[in-house]
Amino acid sequence: MVIRVVVADDHPVLLAGMECLLSAISDVSVAGLAKNSTELVDLLALHDIDVALIDFCMPEGKYGDGIALLRFLMRRFPRIRLVVVTGVESVQVLQNIQKITIDVIVSKADHHDCLEAAIRYAYYRNRYLSPEIHKLLEQGLLQAKGKEGMPLSKREMEVLRMYAEGCSVIDIGKRVGRSRKTISSQKISAMRKLGLQTDSEIYAYAMASGLIVSTQVSRCRS
């Protein structure tokens, strides 16, 4: 038995590294590499693939990334098992990935052996969360107990959406008629409520929650 896989990641070094690791596994065959969603869909359409390893944040390509891409792949290629590989640490984002019935998630912070485990679990249609993902989700459950009743305000949601679209704090302030300090405070408050630490996590959360789609990114700069 040979498990045929494709790997998609927009970072060339990570892509090459995963190819090298997986090629050393005797019963795993790397059928192709993709740097964006366009290349990924083309590969899946051309080859008989068992498992696809997909970077969650991969904005280039006509099929987008994040939740929107995963849903599209599940509809278009229902037989192929999907493994999400991500550097995102937001519990909200990880939970949203689980909600669309993606059962195999690996953190880029985990040991590379987790990739092989993820492929095998996915191939046999079993659930697998890598140690780092499992830890993040457990921590999130504990933190959630202290955050109940703290939903984002309408203005916080607005700021988060526009920031994820590519607008700076200054841009947002000009658009909505509020000071830079106020916008910055609302952004920080929204991040604290959601447990987000970085700008990339804001983008990932916005994609996963449906606040934005890939085509909306950099709107303020267009």
HELIX and SHEET records of a PDB file:
HELIX    1   1 PRO A   12  SER A   23  1                                  12    
HELIX    2   2 SER A   37  LEU A   46  1                                  10    
HELIX    3   3 GLY A   66  ARG A   76  1                                  11    
HELIX    4   4 VAL A   91  LYS A   99  1                                   9    
HELIX    5   5 ASP A  113  TYR A  123  1                                  11    
HELIX    6   6 PRO A  131  LYS A  145  1                                  15    
HELIX    7   7 LYS A  154  ALA A  164  1                                  11    
HELIX    8   8 VAL A  169  VAL A  176  1                                   8    
HELIX    9   9 ARG A  180  LEU A  194  1                                  15    
HELIX   10  10 ASP A  199  SER A  209  1                                  11    
HELIX   11  11 SER A  214  GLN A  216  5                                   3    
HELIX   12  12 ARG A  219  ARG A  221  5                                   3    
SHEET    1   A 6 VAL A  28  ALA A  34  0                                        
SHEET    2   A 6 ILE A   3  ALA A   8  1                                        
SHEET    3   A 6 VAL A  51  ASP A  55  1                                        
SHEET    4   A 6 ARG A  81  THR A  86  1                                        
SHEET    5   A 6 VAL A 104  SER A 107  1                                        
SHEET    6   A 6 TYR A 128  LEU A 129  1                                        
END                                                                             
